[in-house]
Amino acid sequence: MSDIVSPLAPKVQPALPALQGVQLATCQTGVKYQNRADLMLAIMNPPATIAGCFTTSKTASAPVEICRENLTDPIGQGKASAIIVNAGNANAFTGKQGQSSAQIVGDTVAKALDCPSSQVFMASTGVIGEPLDPSQIVSAIDGLIKSATPDHWSQAANAIRTTDTYEKQATITANLNGKTVTINGIAKGSGMIAPNMATMLVFIFTDASLPQNIAQSLLTAAVDKSFNAITVDSDTSTSDTVLLCATGQDDSQFSGTSDPALNDFNQALQNLTLNLAHQVVRDGEGAEKFISITVNGAENNAAARKIGMSIANSPLVKTAIAGEDANWGRIVMAVGKAGEMADRDQLSITIGGITVASKGEADPDYKEADLVPHMKGRNIDISVDVGIADGTATVWTCDLTHRYIDINADYRS
């Protein structure tokens, strides 16, 4: 973890309230870090309904593979009794030993809580390719269980950090079937962030009652509009995991995700996931500026997102913004390389609400001096219309500074 907090970090983080059926604990294991908590355990009693989204990486970590299996395991019944997360070692690309290490941890938690192993979910984050010795984690489990409390949210968010400069947490309430329910979320993520399912580690808990299929559908939709619409460096992690646990026990039933009774909860979940996704971008390694990119006029929404991501992932665009240089020609380049339909002679670009290009050329009224105050700010807004149809999308990223190189050059040391 860095001692330098991102200048884009929230000034104040919310205090997350206790949730019925959720207890949390953290501790130091020394797997990689010294003098800081690096292991988090969340206990759900009784077991919570669980849904998950995971990386599409073909080199996914052992914990990701186990979580995928657990979600559909008939013995686990789509329930979670615990989530255990370690920081400092990703347990990815570690072969059969990595699978065994993860299984040992899961089995130990399951035995201690007297639940099926398939009700224990896990995640690991840190260095890829280094074997994980499970003994330091296993030896801490009994102590974690004994010390678990319902008000340990901030500590849990801190324990799962790697290069993050601040803990990421959010809370929101919603109305569900005439009852006020709460949704709490914690996340980690700073580098190796690109949308190919969900990116980074995110753990969301609610005291709402949700059937497993409804929880999964709502989470997948929320992920698509939030974690799948951000990028820091275009690199998809081996360990990306988003889990949603619903602890309510009143056996609520819904006709489907379009059931009006779910509307408020669904919107609240989407707001919370977008909040956490933005926090990840605001903590992008070395980030100095938060960038919103909206693409209009595309062939369809998918094409708009692809064009937006082409702009967001361009090192030339990101470094120009880092240098506070309104070099909008680089945006034109990124639109052109996206491979989606675009009408060069109808293309328009605005930055900070100022039109810099219109009808395929520099806008005749544009004066770069007018844009200087916006480029010097922390929040950069870019809008592009490619002049084809009505497809639209918004994505978020950050600038690319020399500090990104410094952080990643020294990551294993």
Sequence and secondary structure as in RCSB ss.txt:
>XXXX:A:sequence
MSDIVSPLAPKVQPALPALQGVQLATCQTGVKYQNRADLMLAIMNPPATIAGCFTTSKTASAPVEICRENLTDPI
GQGKASAIIVNAGNANAFTGKQGQSSAQIVGDTVAKALDCPSSQVFMASTGVIGEPLDPSQIVSAIDGLIKSATP
DHWSQAANAIRTTDTYEKQATITANLNGKTVTINGIAKGSGMIAPNMATMLVFIFTDASLPQNIAQSLLTAAVDK
SFNAITVDSDTSTSDTVLLCATGQDDSQFSGTSDPALNDFNQALQNLTLNLAHQVVRDGEGAEKFISITVNGAEN
NAAARKIGMSIANSPLVKTAIAGEDANWGRIVMAVGKAGEMADRDQLSITIGGITVASKGEADPDYKEADLVPHM
KGRNIDISVDVGIADGTATVWTCDLTHRYIDINADYRS
>XXXX:A:secstr
  SS  TTS SS       TTEEEEEE   SS SSS  EEEEEEEEEEEEEEEE   TT  HHHHHHHHHHH TT
TTTEEEEEEEEEEE   S HHHHHHHHHHHHHHHHHHHTS GGGEEEEEEEESS    THHHHTTHHHHHHH BT
T HHHHHHHT SS SS EEEEEEEEETTEEEEEEEEEE SSS   SSS SEEEEEESS   HHHHHHHHHHHHHH
TGGGB SSS   SS EEEEEE   S    S TT GGGHHHHHHHHHHHHHHHHHHHHT TT   EEEEEEEEESS
HHHHHHHHHHHHT HHHHHHHHTT   THHHHHHHHHT S   TTT EEEETTEEEEETTEE TT  HHHHHHHH
TSSEEEEEEE SSSSEEEEEEEE   HHHHHHHHTTT 
